[in-house]
Amino acid sequence: MNISKSLKRLIYWELGIPLTLLTIGIYHGLMQTIFRAGVIHQSSFAHLDYYQGLTLHGVINAVVLTSYFAVAFGHATITFYLKKEPHKWVSWLSFWLMTIGTLMAAWAMLAGKASVLYTFYPPLKAHPLFYLGAALLIVGSWIPLFSWANIYTAWKKENPQTKTPLAVVGTLVNFTIWFVCTLAVAYEVLVLLLPWAMGWKATVNVTLARTLFWFFGHALVYFWLLPAYIMYYTILPKLAGGKLFSDLAGRISLFLFLLFSVPVGVHHQFSDPSISRGIKMFQGLLTFGVAVPSFITAFTLAASLEYAGKKRGSKTLLGFFAKLPYLDASRYLFAYLIGGLILFIFGGLTGIVNASGVLNAVVHNTAWMPGHFHMTVAGPVFLSIIGMSLFLYSGLSGKPVFLPRVNVIIPYLWVIGILIFSTGLSWGGLIGEPRRTNLGMTYLNPKNELFTPEWVPTTMLALAGAIIMTFAALLFFIVFFGTMLRKKTAPGVLDFPVTEALHDEKRIPLFDTFKPWLLIMGIVILLAYIPAFINANKNPGPGAPPFTPANPVPEQTAQTSTP
Ligand code: HAS
């Protein structure tokens, strides 16, 4: 379909800005593995400190890229399926808030005044502009929800008996989760961290800040994941040459995310002493609940791929795997999506290990954790984001993809890189290798008394994987920016491959309305979180000591230990 120039320009910027910043994010990813493998034994490289680099890596890749993309993709899906563009000024306001916020946070990080990692737990303290910037980025990213909800309500009034398109359900579910969970982080930033960073408050309740962060933080991972799920349900089966096995399965899965995405954050705090065992147990059980929609997705997609493979001529039980269009350059999006799915099998399994209280005690805060999340956020999430960014840009601009044959192998290179990288991290985690640590300074410096040779192979494996990943990312930048430089050869339109359902079940009102789900969502969140917040207020532990980002030792301790 044709869309206005304004919306086209908006989507270009919302794809182009984060992909440009991604070059910094990818560079710092590689640097992490170099520091950690003990290739260099320094606290900084090229005037950028290890923790500064880790913060830039996490914030750019996991927060900036994902938020901009979710908004751009949301604009595209709502416009395409409901045939109405979002409100122009609301959309541009959202863009400017996100961009000003990103610039503020980027300045603080690049100036070395916000080396607080993407979780910004106190007592690590950042420059106030980092917190303000993060708040603006988040607020900017949920503003379009109001415009989309208006379009949806008007569409529903005109089409009361038509099932809401699955992609629209996914977008609205995703941004509802985002809106609800960001309220907690907004409170954390505006009421706890900002006054503390400005020096108006002497200290901060660390447990409460962490609990508020994780109320947001786990739902955040599903905010990353759902755009990929929308593509898996509504685009992948078509690209594979088949149909979606069941439309209803997709709806059930998406609505279940509404119930389970938020009230599980305490599973990141299984080791926090201030939160009682009962709450951990309850949220641990809900965490197994949040895996259910992904299991539904796994079986539905496997059945859809089987159908596609059989239509393409497969006759044997598993022969369909061999019949899929893995290397078809004209359907390159299939390669990006299937690559992510392959990684998610391992990302999901490691997530279930994390969710199990006893096993969590073994892997918490070890290298296992980045092993897990690179097979999720750097798996299905990242591959679907970059693949769809290229697809949207090329379609909207009418420019053919640069180096199409190279493009179609990028996702597989990435998958190989991540599998090697995450094997190194997961293996290292199981033998005690810590995460978020510049190992080259101590544990992987043979001259240091803490030298731990067992971690040499694990970190070297991670480094080898990271080199392959960086190479794949470089190829992607060449393809994406190369496409930008090409001449237009076709009219620029907004178009998606549209999947039909093999079993297109009758409309069931419960799975075509939001109200009952929102009500249950509210109840489960209150049950899971009221006791957690009471705990955090009752057992705050010592307040955060004064701390400067330049020195990892809290100021009071540093003063006391000075002779
Ligand atoms: Fe997680 C920590 C539990 C999913 C991201 N997670 C993290 C962190 C991140 C993250 C970033 O319970 C670290 C945060 C930090 O900095 O501290 N996670 C889970 C569970 C799931 C899960 C139970 N995580 C994700 C997703 C993420 C993500 C998705 C990003 C997008 N995670 C945890 C826990 C922790 C944690 C604890 C805290 C640990 C600690 O101690 O700190 C589930 O949602 C996973 C369910 C997934 C599945 C897989 C389904 C498989 C599919 C693929 C099918 C493939 C087909 C293709 C059909 C059950 C859908 C076949 C075709 C071929 C050709 C083979």
Residues whose N, C-alpha, C, O or C-beta is under 5 A from the ligand:
A	BS01	HAS	V221 W224 L225 H267 H268 T287 V290 A291 S294 F295 T297 A298 L301 A302 L341 I342 F344 I345 G348 G351 I352 N354 A355 N360 H364 N365 F373 T376 V377 V381
